[in-house]
Amino acid sequence: MLYPDFFDNIEPIKLQDPLADILGVCEHGEYNISYMEVVKGAGHSCPTVAGAYLMTQAALQALYPDERAVRGNIDVSFAESLEEGVAGVIANVVTYITGATDKSGFKGLGGKFARHSLMYFHADIQSSARFTRKDTGKTVDVTYNPSSIPADPQMMQMMQSNVKKFGQMWQDRVKRIFENAQDVIVVTEP
């Protein structure tokens, strides 16, 4: 399978999933999620998918600075409604990584491991998303703003005349977003 080389240079997100451990999926429930896996789940790579990945990665590093983030132990809130703008796309990526869902998610096993009702919309926040550890209550707000990484001005013209070149230009912007993550992601404590 051919895909942009830079995907392999993106740091994977390290998780520990108690449900995966209990169900014998992987030793200690420890695994990594790569950007390529998120791309496969989303069906594409774009600034929104990249931003959702980077927001989640930054939030989990802030919430779990010295350990793997615990999947299923994180509440996530968005200011927008699920249907507004790209909130649904971002929420799907965040769900894939954290396990958090609104009412549609896993209901649990033996009274544990529930993933539903961990994601909220229309929250009173001023950031792109708020991530909260359920066990400690520690909270971080994450803001994503890729406007400092503009698209190539010829990109849209290429969509009509050279689809391959358009795709290369599209992924070049995604690559630059990852290369400049410190400029597009801000993590704060509310």
N, C-alpha and C positions, 0 to 999 in steps of 0.2 A: 504494500500500500504506500503510495507516494503522498506526502503531505509536507507543509513548510518545515524546514530544518529547525527553525527556532523553537518549535513546539517542544523539542527534546531538551532545550536549555531552561525551560520554565520549571522552577522548583515545585515538586509535588507537595500536596497537603497531607501531613501525617496525622492519622486518626487512630483512635482506639474505640472500638464499638462493642460494648458489653453484650448486645444481642448477637452479633457475629460470633463472639466467644462462646456464649451459651449454646448456640446452634452448631458449633463445630466448624464454622466457616474458615477461620484462620486462627493460628495460635495466638492466644491472649486477645483476640479480636483486633489485632494490629494490622493496618494496611495503609497504603498511600493512594491518593487520588491524583492523577495527572491531569494536566490541561487537555490532553488528547481525549481522555475519558469523558471529560465535561463536554468537549466539542462533539463527541459521538452522541452523548445524551441530548444536547441541544440541536444537533443536526447541522451545525455551522459554527464558524469562528467569526466574531465581529467585535467591535468595541464594547458592546453591551455585555456579551458573554465574557470577554476578557475582564471587564470591570467587575462583574459579579464574582468572578474567580478571585481577582485581586482583593476586592472588599472582604470576601469571606476569609481568604488567607491572612490578611492583615488583622482582622478581628480575632481570629483564632490564635494567632501568635501573641496578641495582646492579652487575651483571656487565659491562655495556657503558655506562658513564656518558657517554662522549663520542662514541659511534658507534652505528650500528644493530646490533642483536643479530643474530647469525649463526644462521639456522635450520639445524638439523642438527648444531650444535656444542655442544649442551647435554645433559648427563645430568640426569635428574630422578628423585629417590627419594621414596618415601612410606613412612611407618611402617606403614600399614594394608595388608591384602591387597587385591587388585583387587576382590574381591567384597564387602568390608566397607563398610557405611554408604554414603556418597556418593563413595568413592574412585574408582570407575569413572567417574562423571560428571566429577569434577575431572580425572582422567587424560585423558579424551577432549578436554576443553577445552585442557589443556596440550599434548596431542599436536597439536591443530589449529594452535596458535600456534607451538610450537617444532619440530615434526616428530618429536620423541622418541617412540618406541614401545617396547613390550617386544619380544617375538620376532616379532610379526606384521607389522612395518613393512617399508618399502622396503629391499631387499637391496643396493642400490647400482648403480652404473653404471661399468664400467671400474675396479672396485676402489675407487671413491670414492663419497661422498654417501650411504652407508648410514644409515638412520634406525632400523633395528631394534636391539634390545639397548641402548637409551639410556634406558630407563625401568625402574625397579626398585621392587619392593614388599617389605614386611616389613623395611624398612631400620631400623637402630638409630639413630634420630633422635628428637629431642624436639619437632620442629616439624611443621607441616602438610605441608611439602615442602622438599626440599633441591635446589638447582639448582647445577650445576657446569659451568664452561666446560671443554671437552675440550682446547682449545689451551693454556690457561694454568694450569688446575687451580684457578682462583679459585672459591670456593664461598660460597653464601649460603643460610641457612635462612630460610624465610618461614612465619610463623604467621598464620592467619586466624581471627578470632573475632568474629562478627557479633552476639553477645549484647547488646552495648550499643545495638543498633538494633532495638528490639522491633517486632513486628508489631502492627497495630491490634487491640485486644482483641475487636472486633466482626467481624474478618475471617472467622473460621470460620463464624460464624452467617450471614454473607452468602453463603457458598458454597451454602447450602441455599435461600436466599430470593431472592438477587439476584446472579446469576453475573457480570454486568457490573461491579457495584460491588465484588465480591470481587476480580476481576482488577485493578481500579484500585487497590484497597488493597494487593494483592500487589506490583504494580509500584511503588507509593509506597515500600514498604520497600526494594526494590531501588535505587530512586533515592536514598534516604537513605543506603544503604550506600555508594554511589559518592560522595555528597557528604561523607561522613565517613570516607573511606578511611584517613586518617591515624590514625583511632581503632581500625580493625578489622584493619589489616595491620601486622605488625612484621617487619622484616628485620634479621637478625643474621648475623655471621660465626661459624661454629662453631669 
